[in-house]
Amino acid sequence: MKSDTAVEQLSRYKDYGESILQSLELLSQNPPPEEVWFPNSFQETVGRLRSYAQKTVELASSPVKIGIMGEFSSGKTLLIGSLIGYADALPVSETPTTGNVTAIHLVAQPNLQTTKVGKFTVEYLSHMGVNECLRFMLKETEQRAKASNVSVSQLDILQNLQPTDTVDTEGILRWCEEVWQETQSLELRSLLRELVLFIRTYTAYGSQICGRSYQIDYETARKGLKLVEPPMNILELEFKDLPKVQEDWENYTTPSSKDLNNSFSLIRRIDVTVQVSQEIWDLSSLQGANEFVLLDFPGLGAADSGVRDAFLSLRELAEVQTILLLLNGRYPGGGTAAKIRSMLEKDKGQDLKDRIIVGVGRFNQLPVTSSDERLINELLEELLLSEETVLEELKILQLIIASASNLTTEKKNIVLLSQIYGLKELAEISRLIQVGSPEFLPDLDVLNKPQELEWRQKWQQLSEMLPPTSILKKQLSDYVEDGGIGRLRSLLKEHVALHGMKQLVADTQRSAQIIRQEQDNLANILEEIPAYIPVVENPAFLELREAIENLVSTYREFQDDLDKQPILKNRYGVTVSDVVKDELTHKIFFDWSEWTLLLDSTKNGTISLTSTESFFGDEEVEDFLPTRSDDFYPAFVQSLEEMQIFAHEYTTEAVKDLFHKLAIEVEQDKNNIFEIVIPEMEQHIQQNFGKNQVRLFRNLMRAIDPVRKWQNLVIQHSGLGGNSNGKNRSIDAENLFPLARQDNKHIQGQIFDWSPDKKYPVPPRPFNHQIAVLRLRNEITASAGLHLTQYVSELTKEVKSTFYRALKEILDSLQQLLKSRNEPLLRYIASAEQRTAAPTPPWLETLSQIPRISFPEEGVRRQETGDRR
């Protein structure tokens, strides 16, 4: 992508985002009303619009960023010093597990002069940033805790400690202490130490410094951004010996080096502007790309690298267009760089190889052996060499090139580097410039050692023997010339021009496309808003809402009362089952003639069967007395049938009593609503709103007139009415009869003691038949009463189940009517003829303009179409 084309595209995206922000600013000056009727999704949509508009403007205005990553001691900071022409321009932590993201803003300065480093800006994490960092750290803590077999109970506690709006610092510290005592995992303990320090630092200083930025000078940065080494015996360390919070800051306006040191873990990023002479690094061709920023990231990928560092790095890398991965030439074949790339790709969800440049740092310290030296000497005696032959013979060189090739798409993006040699070559150009502090300059003498000079000569001879098309020839010759620094500068410029700008445009375009989506969402919301805009308030509308709110309360109380009744009660508070049992007892005791016959035939406790002599001389007839169990069965069946009818009738009366009570409670609301509703309302609602709103209206009518509208439905669906839908169950008298009867299994039923058919193997002792009759009556009554109570209980369940279904539907409808989206329906019901829309308010006019702001590509297409016409 041509730089000028990219700049034009970025300019259009910037204008697009700024137009959105300007409209939102106008809206903030005249905001929409904070009313319940206003759509809930509006604020979320506007919030996302503002957020992505700001991000789009920032991306379109931002410089191309190059992230420099690698493990510690690979020479990242020294490489940056070589690139900008001053070795120790940046302060660097001595701790191999902690560091900061440092953004170096490069600015060109004329003529050949010493690189100038401006003031440093230290930016601290905001409170939201602290929460996000803690979530990241706790997630990694959970992974390491699982790998270390920490108890399940501790893992459950950890999951509940994830920060939300607040941070449970005491809970996290308590958990860390308990797990510290439980584990001997080096990786887990290292992270626990880091987490404890982070929490304690935030507790001590967070309220004062979070979200703030400070400018500091070079000396303060040099002293304050270097930390002491962590303890080497962390497995032997007691929790009480972990770093404590130091004293308060000396000055919250201008931090000292001690203040920086104490609050190190809360630092988000360090920014510094560096002026580089065009003679050192000519950046003039990148002027169209705004400016040029190098981001120095802390070491990542190693087992003991800081998790907080990983969070900060991934956060910043989201907006990096080109990545320079630095391998450590002293330890070729290491997997740290590959781990870093995998981590980045997992986070970004894409293949990054085409965005990566690989530098092999400290190539002058490549661990060559005497065998390697012998092999290269033999190669130098050859007449012609191929790249394949060199790599085949020199395994150490093959290993380092192969490791680098796995990280990028093109071998030409691999540079062999000697950071210190690049500085030495720059120092020899002119004595007018300094390439480092006085403390650093003696380090340049190491390049004059015989072994260093000898190996540089061998690499030069080897490069001269390789064919002109060989990439390795170019890599070796660039290394010999100035440690590969000049080649790396050119490669970075080229990559920025060809790929960095392209990636920046793509990142900006993605952000702008989200704005376009949110514009569409806002347009959908705006289509609904006019129907929600309040009209000149109609008292009938307010009365209608109040009546519906009262109905909701009344029906909820009714539902609660129904829940508290295991068996339905009549209007006097007596349960249906008690009334049925009393009626059954009365029927059996007083309506059954069998008891009268038996008790009247009892003399001195004994029942005797006698014949009655006819006055008219007719044949004598023996009086009928029940002597067998089957003699009681017809009366038992008849009584159960009558009691089933009685239970239905009395349960129905109880249901009607409930409806009567409910009707009285809604009477006032019914009268109020009937004054508002017009007869043909339902038909108009069907035409203007739809079937769902018709259902809501019908349920409102049912709610205010329960006796007429749905009392009979409850009775029928409960199995109490004639149309019981199969729910009306009969009582099975045959199975419920408590006495033995003659059937297929029994030759005869039970024969009572007073029956002449009763046979005894031996003469029985005298027995009081009257007591036996009374016991028999009680037994039949108790058995029938138990089953009738169960039957009434089942009837009650059917009634309550039917009630619940109807109540739920009515309550749901009433609550739906009170929601903002159904306010137009309520207003229509309140007064269909008087609905008048208010004038369009200014805030709605402003909002309506936002969806009409053209997406940049749409504007370009319209312009091109106009040009063709």
VEXZA-978592 format. One line per 2 residues: number of its first residue (from 1); their letters; for each residue x negated, y negated, z of C-alpha. Coordinates in steps of 0.02 Angstrom, whole numbers, plus 50000, padded with zeros to 5 digits. Example, Ala and Ser with C-alpha at 12.3 -4.5 7.8 and 13.67 -1.06 7.14 Angstrom:
2
1> as> 49385/50225/50390  49316/50053/50357
! end
This chain:
869
1> mk> 50000/50000/50000  49930/49831/49951
3> sd> 49897/49718/50099  49992/49570/50027
5> ta> 50145/49680/49992  50137/49749/50169
7> ve> 50125/49574/50242  50278/49520/50142
9> ql> 50376/49670/50206  50324/49636/50385
11> sr> 50374/49455/50364  50548/49506/50306
13> yk> 50570/49627/50452  50513/49491/50571
15> dy> 50641/49369/50500  50774/49503/50514
17> ge> 50737/49536/50697  50727/49351/50738
19> si> 50896/49320/50655  50973/49451/50768
21> lq> 50890/49376/50921  50947/49200/50875
23> sl> 51127/49259/50861  51115/49349/51027
25> el> 51044/49190/51105  51196/49094/51042
27> ls> 51305/49230/51115  51220/49215/51285
29> qn> 51262/49029/51286  51446/49070/51258
31> pp> 51467/49250/51318  51622/49358/51299
33> pe> 51733/49375/51453  51689/49501/51587
35> ev> 51861/49579/51591  51919/49757/51615
37> wf> 51998/49759/51443  51832/49725/51357
39> pn> 51756/49884/51279  51627/49967/51392
41> sf> 51516/50012/51244  51491/49829/51198
43> qe> 51356/49788/51325  51259/49947/51284
45> tv> 51263/49907/51098  51209/49727/51124
47> gr> 51071/49785/51241  51003/49905/51111
49> lr> 51017/49771/50976  50915/49650/51081
51> sy> 50786/49782/51130  50753/49843/50952
53> aq> 50759/49667/50880  50623/49617/51002
55> kt> 50524/49774/50961  50542/49742/50774
57> ve> 50480/49563/50792  50335/49621/50901
59> la> 50285/49758/50779  50300/49643/50627
61> ss> 50194/49512/50717  50069/49631/50794
63> pv> 49896/49668/50730  49845/49836/50662
65> ki> 49786/49939/50810  49647/50068/50809
67> gi> 49643/50184/50958  49473/50252/51009
69> mg> 49483/50414/51105  49366/50549/51165
71> ef> 49305/50628/51323  49198/50534/51447
73> ss> 49012/50524/51410  49044/50540/51223
75> gk> 48991/50357/51214  49157/50272/51176
77> tl> 49117/50110/51265  48941/50104/51193
79> li> 49015/50138/51019  49132/49990/51039
81> gs> 48983/49887/51093  48890/49940/50936
83> li> 49038/49898/50825  49057/49723/50897
85> gy> 48870/49694/50917  48852/49687/51107
87> ad> 48817/49848/51202  48892/49816/51373
89> al> 49027/49691/51327  49158/49796/51415
91> pv> 49160/49850/51597  49181/50037/51613
93> se> 49227/50146/51759  49094/50261/51825
95> tp> 49227/50386/51875  49248/50525/51746
97> tt> 49431/50551/51795  49499/50374/51794
99> gn> 49502/50233/51670  49606/50096/51591
101> vt> 49670/50058/51419  49571/49908/51356
103> ai> 49631/49808/51205  49490/49717/51114
105> hl> 49559/49579/51003  49428/49544/50868
107> va> 49412/49367/50804  49287/49316/50669
109> qp> 49157/49182/50705  49044/49101/50574
111> nl> 48858/49128/50546  48747/49253/50633
113> qt> 48763/49230/50821  48783/49332/50978
115> tk> 48952/49413/51004  49056/49315/51130
117> vg> 49169/49398/51255  49313/49292/51321
119> kf> 49406/49310/51485  49492/49471/51531
121> tv> 49679/49482/51558  49731/49617/51681
123> ey> 49914/49669/51663  49997/49773/51799
125> ls> 50136/49899/51778  50312/49834/51806
127> hm> 50422/49922/51934  50508/50012/51789
129> gv> 50337/50060/51722  50290/50130/51892
131> ne> 50448/50236/51892  50411/50301/51717
133> cl> 50231/50339/51765  50288/50430/51922
135> rf> 50411/50534/51822  50270/50583/51704
137> ml> 50153/50624/51848  50284/50724/51944
139> ke> 50328/50824/51788  50145/50871/51767
141> te> 50136/50907/51954  50281/51028/51934
143> qr> 50192/51119/51792  50031/51136/51891
145> ak> 50127/51187/52048  50213/51327/51952
147> as> 50047/51385/51881  49977/51385/52059
149> nv> 50122/51490/52126  50186/51356/52243
151> sv> 50342/51416/52335  50512/51399/52252
153> sq> 50577/51295/52397  50441/51166/52370
155> ld> 50478/51161/52183  50661/51129/52222
157> il> 50614/50984/52337  50500/50913/52202
159> qn> 50640/50909/52074  50744/50802/52193
161> lq> 50602/50676/52213  50608/50613/52034
163> pt> 50624/50422/52045  50786/50338/51991
165> dt> 50819/50157/52035  50712/50178/52190
167> vd> 50559/50280/52234  50559/50395/52386
169> te> 50377/50361/52427  50386/50442/52599
171> gi> 50467/50598/52526  50334/50614/52390
173> lr> 50191/50591/52514  50268/50717/52633
175> wc> 50285/50843/52491  50104/50814/52437
177> ee> 50042/50846/52614  50141/51008/52632
179> vw> 50084/51075/52462  49903/51020/52497
181> qe> 49903/51138/52646  49980/51276/52539
183> tq> 49868/51274/52384  49685/51297/52343
185> sl> 49708/51256/52158  49575/51132/52101
187> el> 49686/51062/51962  49837/51041/52076
189> rs> 49737/50963/52217  49654/50840/52097
191> ll> 49826/50784/52038  49894/50775/52217
193> re> 49748/50662/52263  49786/50551/52113
195> lv> 49972/50548/52155  49942/50504/52338
197> lf> 49826/50360/52289  49953/50296/52162
199> ir> 50097/50300/52288  49997/50219/52427
201> ty> 49935/50082/52311  50112/50047/52250
203> ta> 50179/50042/52427  50044/49920/52480
205> yg> 50039/49800/52332  50185/49839/52215
207> sq> 50303/49705/52278  50170/49572/52248
209> ic> 50084/49621/52085  50199/49734/51982
211> gr> 50240/49654/51815  50110/49515/51837
213> sy> 49955/49472/51734  49793/49391/51791
215> qi> 49648/49313/51700  49477/49359/51768
217> dy> 49298/49325/51714  49173/49453/51652
219> et> 49081/49472/51818  49242/49504/51915
221> ar> 49295/49631/51784  49125/49716/51787
223> kg> 49129/49740/51975  49315/49766/52000
225> lk> 49349/49892/51862  49220/50019/51917
227> lv> 49272/50151/52042  49170/50262/52154
229> ep> 49148/50445/52118  49287/50561/52182
231> pm> 49237/50690/52314  49155/50845/52243
233> ni> 49219/50961/52381  49404/50929/52355
235> le> 49448/51109/52404  49370/51081/52575
237> le> 49448/50909/52598  49583/50880/52729
239> fk> 49739/50787/52676  49706/50655/52809
241> dl> 49542/50616/52722  49625/50564/52558
243> pk> 49603/50379/52509  49696/50260/52623
245> vq> 49771/50093/52576  49646/49953/52595
247> ed> 49681/49782/52667  49792/49654/52582
249> we> 49731/49556/52433  49619/49410/52472
251> ny> 49715/49300/52349  49871/49349/52252
253> tt> 49842/49203/52134  49665/49246/52078
255> ps> 49612/49424/52119  49437/49464/52174
257> sk> 49337/49615/52118  49386/49702/52281
259> dl> 49570/49666/52246  49553/49743/52072
261> nn> 49465/49893/52144  49599/49923/52275
263> sf> 49743/49907/52149  49657/49997/52005
265> sl> 49787/50134/51983  49928/50007/51952
267> ir> 49839/49923/51806  49933/49948/51643
269> ri> 49810/49872/51519  49663/49755/51503
271> dv> 49655/49632/51358  49501/49538/51302
273> tv> 49463/49429/51151  49294/49458/51068
275> qv> 49219/49341/50938  49115/49438/50812
277> sq> 49000/49360/50684  49044/49397/50503
279> ei> 48863/49447/50480  48891/49588/50604
281> wd> 49066/49643/50551  49152/49554/50408
283> ls> 49338/49557/50447  49388/49423/50323
285> sl> 49473/49546/50206  49593/49590/50346
287> qg> 49658/49415/50374  49820/49459/50286
289> an> 49843/49595/50415  49854/49468/50556
291> ef> 49716/49520/50674  49624/49679/50714
293> vl> 49633/49765/50885  49528/49907/50954
295> ld> 49608/50003/51096  49485/50092/51209
297> fp> 49574/50237/51294  49516/50328/51451
299> gl> 49450/50503/51430  49587/50631/51404
301> ga> 49603/50817/51378  49485/50880/51512
303> ad> 49560/50978/51657  49515/50842/51781
305> sg> 49565/50693/51676  49689/50574/51758
307> vr> 49874/50608/51727  49909/50424/51753
309> da> 49781/50390/51616  49872/50510/51499
311> fl> 50037/50420/51530  49962/50249/51494
313> sl> 49874/50314/51339  50027/50398/51264
315> re> 50128/50241/51298  50005/50131/51204
317> la> 49974/50258/51066  50155/50244/51013
319> ev> 50106/50083/50924  49932/50135/50861
321> qt> 49913/50153/50673  49738/50230/50662
323> il> 49649/50343/50786  49460/50362/50803
325> ll> 49421/50525/50891  49245/50533/50960
327> ln> 49160/50701/50979  49012/50723/51095
329> gr> 48860/50772/50993  48771/50835/51148
331> yp> 48902/50971/51171  48960/51026/50997
333> gg> 49108/51143/50979  49202/51080/51131
335> gt> 49391/51088/51126  49429/50923/51211
337> aa> 49459/50824/51052  49573/50960/50982
339> ki> 49670/50958/51146  49689/50770/51131
341> rs> 49755/50785/50954  49877/50922/51004
343> ml> 49938/50816/51149  49965/50666/51035
345> ek> 50056/50767/50903  50168/50846/51034
347> dk> 50212/50675/51102  50240/50592/50932
349> gq> 50314/50745/50848  50213/50731/50687
351> dl> 50049/50782/50605  49920/50646/50636
353> kd> 49772/50714/50538  49789/50585/50399
355> ri> 49780/50446/50530  49623/50510/50615
357> iv> 49442/50459/50587  49313/50570/50674
359> gv> 49150/50506/50744  49015/50623/50807
361> gr> 48942/50519/50948  48765/50541/51014
363> fn> 48717/50639/50858  48537/50594/50900
365> ql> 48557/50703/51056  48615/50856/50958
367> pv> 48552/51008/51057  48433/51075/50923
369> ts> 48319/51220/50967  48146/51266/50907
371> sd> 48233/51391/50793  48337/51251/50718
373> er> 48179/51148/50692  48094/51294/50603
375> li> 48246/51319/50491  48256/51136/50441
377> ne> 48070/51135/50402  48096/51284/50288
379> ll> 48242/51197/50203  48134/51043/50173
381> ee> 48012/51151/50075  48148/51198/49950
383> ll> 48159/51109/49783  48348/51093/49777
385> ls> 48477/51110/49914  48664/51125/49917
387> ee> 48777/51069/50058  48837/51246/50081
389> tv> 48659/51311/50101  48615/51180/50231
391> le> 48769/51215/50334  48745/51402/50319
393> el> 48567/51391/50383  48589/51257/50516
395> ki> 48725/51332/50626  48722/51187/50749
397> lq> 48759/51064/50607  48890/51181/50535
399> li> 48976/51189/50705  48986/51002/50729
401> ia> 49050/50971/50550  49179/51111/50565
403> sa> 49242/51043/50731  49261/50871/50654
405> sn> 49344/50938/50495  49482/51018/50599
407> lt> 49536/50848/50660  49556/50749/50498
409> te> 49618/50776/50321  49462/50717/50228
411> kk> 49278/50751/50263  49234/50574/50209
413> ni> 49322/50517/50368  49186/50601/50472
415> vl> 49041/50491/50529  48882/50548/50617
417> ls> 48838/50418/50747  48698/50356/50855
419> qi> 48776/50211/50949  48613/50148/51020
421> yg> 48523/50155/50852  48653/50041/50775
423> lk> 48616/49912/50909  48428/49928/50882
425> el> 48448/49895/50696  48555/49742/50734
427> ae> 48426/49677/50857  48290/49689/50725
429> is> 48389/49581/50602  48366/49424/50705
431> rl> 48292/49374/50870  48425/49239/50884
433> iq> 48558/49361/50939  48571/49472/51091
435> vg> 48639/49647/51073  48661/49679/51259
437> sp> 48628/49619/51434  48448/49612/51500
439> ef> 48487/49770/51600  48532/49864/51441
441> lp> 48392/49810/51323  48260/49930/51394
443> dl> 48372/50075/51340  48331/50034/51158
445> dv> 48152/50095/51184  48211/50275/51191
447> ln> 48228/50269/51001  48039/50245/50985
449> kp> 48000/50413/51062  47905/50527/50942
451> qe> 48036/50664/50946  48175/50540/50907
453> le> 48077/50469/50760  48030/50640/50696
455> wr> 48209/50704/50691  48273/50548/50608
457> qk> 48142/50574/50472  48196/50755/50450
459> wq> 48379/50705/50429  48327/50574/50302
461> ql> 48225/50699/50201  48368/50824/50208
463> se> 48493/50695/50144  48377/50650/49999
465> ml> 48370/50831/49943  48559/50853/49936
467> pp> 48653/50819/49773  48730/50644/49749
469> ts> 48909/50711/49763  48877/50790/49931
471> il> 48977/50713/50074  48848/50778/50197
473> kk> 48714/50680/50102  48813/50520/50130
475> ql> 48844/50561/50313  48660/50594/50349
477> sd> 48597/50443/50253  48721/50328/50343
479> yv> 48663/50399/50508  48479/50368/50466
481> ed> 48513/50193/50404  48594/50118/50560
483> gg> 48662/50262/50664  48819/50270/50554
485> ig> 48887/50109/50630  48893/50015/50465
487> rl> 48984/50159/50382  49107/50169/50526
489> rs> 49144/49983/50515  49180/49998/50328
491> ll> 49284/50154/50353  49389/50070/50487
493> ke> 49419/49919/50375  49465/50031/50229
495> hv> 49579/50138/50336  49667/49986/50407
497> al> 49694/49914/50233  49757/50076/50155
499> hg> 49835/50172/50298  49848/50062/50451
501> mk> 49956/49931/50368  50062/50066/50288
503> ql> 50090/50147/50457  50128/49978/50537
505> va> 50259/49943/50404  50334/50117/50431
507> dt> 50342/50093/50620  50423/49922/50597
509> qr> 50545/49991/50469  50601/50130/50589
511> sa> 50636/50001/50723  50731/49892/50599
513> qi> 50836/50039/50541  50895/50066/50720
515> ir> 50950/49883/50721  51051/49919/50563
517> qe> 51136/50065/50650  51177/49958/50801
519> qd> 51249/49825/50686  51367/49958/50617
521> nl> 51414/50010/50794  51450/49829/50838
523> an> 51556/49810/50682  51662/49959/50737
525> il> 51685/49882/50909  51734/49715/50832
527> ee> 51872/49800/50733  51953/49850/50898
529> ip> 51924/49692/50999  52064/49584/50923
531> ay> 52193/49706/50986  52119/49690/51160
533> ip> 52107/49501/51168  52228/49442/51302
535> vv> 52379/49346/51241  52473/49213/51334
537> en> 52515/49315/51487  52691/49382/51490
539> pa> 52759/49407/51667  52846/49563/51606
541> fl> 52676/49638/51560  52610/49607/51735
543> el> 52769/49681/51811  52755/49832/51698
545> re> 52573/49864/51747  52616/49844/51931
547> ai> 52763/49964/51914  52653/50095/51830
549> en> 52520/50075/51964  52655/50101/52096
551> lv> 52715/50255/52004  52539/50327/52003
553> st> 52528/50303/52192  52702/50375/52220
555> yr> 52670/50529/52115  52503/50561/52196
557> ef> 52583/50553/52369  52722/50667/52309
559> qd> 52592/50789/52243  52497/50786/52408
561> dl> 52658/50819/52506  52699/50965/52392
563> dk> 52525/51038/52421  52559/51039/52608
565> qp> 52717/51146/52591  52676/51333/52579
567> il> 52865/51366/52574  52991/51240/52511
569> kn> 53099/51151/52640  53275/51082/52631
571> ry> 53321/50902/52668  53328/50944/52854
573> gv> 53151/51010/52857  53197/51195/52873
575> tv> 53102/51315/52759  53200/51412/52630
577> sd> 53130/51576/52694  53198/51543/52870
579> vv> 53371/51504/52802  53369/51661/52695
581> kd> 53314/51770/52841  53452/51698/52952
583> el> 53581/51729/52816  53518/51908/52793
585> th> 53527/51943/52979  53704/51876/52987
587> ki> 53757/51978/52837  53686/52142/52900
589> ff> 53740/52117/53079  53915/52055/53049
591> dw> 53967/52100/52872  53920/52282/52873
593> se> 54071/52386/52936  53959/52535/52969
595> wt> 53896/52462/53133  54074/52428/53194
597> ll> 54130/52606/53156  53981/52683/53244
599> ld> 53987/52572/53397  54177/52592/53413
601> st> 54155/52781/53410  54031/52776/53552
603> kn> 54081/52834/53723  53956/52842/53863
605> gt> 53817/52817/53736  53872/52963/53626
607> is> 53954/52952/53457  54095/53078/53433
609> lt> 54183/53118/53272  54374/53125/53293
611> st> 54529/53147/53187  54670/53023/53184
613> es> 54847/53094/53202  54974/53019/53079
615> ff> 55130/52940/53153  55227/52998/53001
617> gd> 55168/53174/53015  55047/53168/52870
619> ee> 54896/53283/52865  54763/53234/52989
621> ve> 54612/53139/52918  54443/53128/53000
623> df> 54380/52950/53027  54231/52904/52911
625> lp> 54068/52875/53003  53896/52854/52922
627> tr> 53796/53007/52970  53660/53004/52834
629> sd> 53540/52873/52769  53624/52873/52599
631> df> 53783/52809/52683  53693/52641/52713
633> yp> 53616/52624/52539  53767/52545/52446
635> af> 53782/52408/52577  53593/52381/52571
637> vq> 53593/52360/52381  53743/52243/52384
639> sl> 53664/52137/52521  53498/52119/52429
641> ee> 53585/52069/52269  53686/51939/52363
643> mq> 53531/51878/52456  53433/51861/52293
645> if> 53571/51749/52226  53573/51656/52391
647> ah> 53382/51632/52385  53393/51564/52208
649> ey> 53534/51446/52253  53449/51384/52411
651> tt> 53279/51364/52324  53367/51268/52186
653> ea> 53445/51156/52318  53273/51128/52394
655> vk> 53205/51080/52222  53350/50961/52197
657> dl> 53314/50887/52368  53134/50857/52313
659> fh> 53191/50771/52155  53317/50669/52252
661> kl> 53179/50611/52370  53066/50570/52222
663> ai> 53206/50475/52134  53234/50368/52288
665> ev> 53047/50326/52299  53037/50271/52116
667> eq> 53206/50182/52116  53135/50006/52128
669> dk> 53005/50036/51991  53140/50117/51885
671> nn> 53248/49961/51898  53101/49848/51856
673> if> 53052/49948/51703  53230/49966/51639
675> ei> 53240/49776/51637  53090/49775/51517
677> vi> 53119/49924/51402  53235/49903/51252
679> pe> 53337/50051/51185  53252/50069/51014
681> me> 53076/50055/51089  53024/50235/51057
683> qh> 53057/50223/50869  52954/50062/50856
685> iq> 52811/50141/50953  52811/50289/50834
687> qn> 52797/50171/50685  52669/50051/50758
689> fg> 52559/50159/50868  52578/50345/50833
691> kn> 52629/50509/50912  52508/50504/51058
693> qv> 52576/50336/51117  52754/50402/51097
695> rl> 52711/50543/51215  52643/50418/51342
697> fr> 52803/50317/51329  52913/50470/51352
699> nl> 52818/50523/51507  52839/50348/51577
701> mr> 53026/50367/51555  53019/50538/51638
703> ai> 52921/50465/51783  53055/50335/51825
705> dp> 53204/50452/51803  53147/50623/51864
707> vr> 53321/50692/51906  53393/50667/51733
709> kw> 53235/50691/51631  53150/50844/51702
711> qn> 53236/50915/51856  53326/51050/51756
713> lv> 53167/51092/51662  53078/51131/51825
715> iq> 53225/51238/51883  53230/51335/51719
717> hs> 53041/51359/51701  53031/51416/51882
719> gl> 53152/51560/51852  53292/51482/51953
721> gg> 53409/51439/51810  53498/51541/51681
723> ns> 53356/51519/51553  53212/51585/51655
725> ng> 53093/51628/51513  53072/51802/51583
727> kn> 53012/51740/51753  53171/51792/51851
729> rs> 53118/51950/51941  53249/52064/52024
731> id> 53222/52140/52194  53199/52328/52179
733> ae> 53318/52388/52315  53281/52572/52288
735> nl> 53096/52552/52327  53128/52430/52470
737> fp> 53259/52539/52562  53171/52584/52724
739> la> 53259/52754/52753  53227/52918/52666
741> rq> 53355/52959/52532  53403/53112/52431
743> dn> 53302/53111/52271  53193/53221/52160
745> kh> 53071/53245/52301  53194/53262/52444
747> iq> 53338/53388/52451  53431/53275/52567
749> gq> 53408/53106/52651  53389/53069/52834
751> if> 53525/53150/52946  53562/53052/53104
753> dw> 53573/53132/53275  53762/53108/53288
755> sp> 53796/53202/53127  53875/53375/53148
757> dk> 53758/53432/53010  53607/53397/53118
759> ky> 53526/53563/53161  53408/53586/53309
761> pv> 53300/53739/53339  53329/53716/53525
763> pp> 53465/53617/53612  53414/53434/53617
765> rp> 53401/53330/53772  53542/53205/53796
767> fn> 53509/53048/53691  53596/52878/53686
769> hq> 53666/52861/53510  53708/52678/53539
771> ia> 53523/52634/53560  53481/52730/53400
773> vl> 53612/52632/53303  53545/52465/53364
775> rl> 53367/52516/53320  53423/52571/53148
777> rn> 53507/52404/53118  53352/52310/53173
779> ei> 53241/52417/53063  53346/52387/52907
781> ta> 53357/52200/52945  53169/52181/52976
783> sa> 53122/52276/52818  53241/52179/52707
785> gl> 53190/52014/52790  53004/52046/52758
787> hl> 53030/52078/52574  53149/51933/52554
789> tq> 53021/51816/52633  52891/51878/52508
791> yv> 53017/51852/52368  53050/51673/52424
793> se> 52863/51645/52434  52842/51700/52253
795> lt> 52987/51588/52202  52900/51444/52289
797> ke> 52738/51480/52194  52831/51477/52029
799> vk> 52916/51314/52076  52755/51231/52134
801> st> 52660/51292/51981  52793/51218/51868
803> fy> 52793/51059/51969  52604/51043/51956
805> ra> 52607/51061/51767  52739/50928/51749
807> lk> 52659/50813/51879  52487/50826/51796
809> ei> 52556/50780/51626  52653/50632/51696
811> ld> 52508/50570/51805  52385/50586/51660
813> sl> 52500/50486/51548  52526/50349/51679
815> qq> 52338/50334/51705  52309/50330/51517
817> ll> 52433/50187/51503  52330/50087/51628
819> ks> 52169/50105/51527  52111/49957/51423
821> rn> 52132/50046/51256  52319/50063/51287
823> ep> 52344/49883/51341  52415/49837/51169
825> ll> 52548/49971/51195  52594/49904/51366
827> ry> 52606/49728/51297  52718/49792/51159
829> ia> 52830/49881/51284  52834/49726/51394
831> sa> 52892/49612/51255  52883/49666/51074
833> eq> 52958/49505/51005  52845/49388/51104
835> rt> 52673/49459/51059  52571/49313/50992
837> aa> 52385/49318/50959  52272/49184/51031
839> pt> 52152/49086/50919  51989/49176/50883
841> pp> 51871/49127/51026  51697/49057/50987
843> wl> 51607/49207/51061  51701/49321/50940
845> et> 51652/49210/50794  51469/49225/50846
847> ls> 51482/49412/50868  51562/49432/50698
849> qi> 51410/49354/50615  51287/49484/50685
851> pr> 51345/49635/50582  51336/49524/50426
853> is> 51149/49489/50445  51070/49580/50297
855> fp> 50945/49720/50319  50784/49666/50228
857> ee> 50796/49797/50091  50977/49750/50058
859> gv> 50927/49568/50039  50787/49612/49918
861> rr> 50905/49719/49812  51032/49578/49803
863> qe> 50895/49455/49753  50828/49572/49618
865> tg> 51005/49598/49551  51030/49411/49543
867> dr> 50864/49388/49452  50912/49516/49320
869> r> 51076/49428/49290
! end
